[in-house]
Amino acid sequence: MNTFTLHTEQQGVTYDEHCCFALGIAWRLLNSVIAFVLHALFPFIGIERRYDLEATMDFLDERNRWIEGEREVR
């Protein structure tokens, strides 16, 4: 078995689905990190609701439910 695709096959998703899934999470987390770094250095700069802790946890929970559902379907 190809070690490059072993993980995606075990997860039951294609390489493209996995790539988009992982990059989407990374992009979202990067935006949250930038918002928190700016807020840490400049406390007067607020954190937009879509990047705060609760919204980030909701996003990650939703994405985890999606990927777990994909694995069950295949």
WOVEN-V682271 format. One record per backbone hydrogen bond with DSSP energy under -0.5 kcal/mol. NH is the residue of the N-H (numbers start at 1). CO is the residue of the C=O. Records with the same first field share a line. If there is no record, write none. Layout:
NH->CO / CO
This chain:
5->2
6->2
9->5
10->6
11->7
12->8
13->8
18->14
19->15
20->16
21->17
22->18
23->19
24->20
25->21
26->22
27->23
28->24
29->25
30->26
31->27
32->28
33->29
34->30
35->31
36->32
37->33
38->34
39->35
40->36
41->37
42->38
45->42
46->44
48->46
51->48
52->48 / 49
56->52
57->53
58->54
59->55
60->56
61->57
62->58
63->59
64->60
65->61
66->62
67->63
68->64
69->65
70->66
71->67
72->68
73->69
74->70
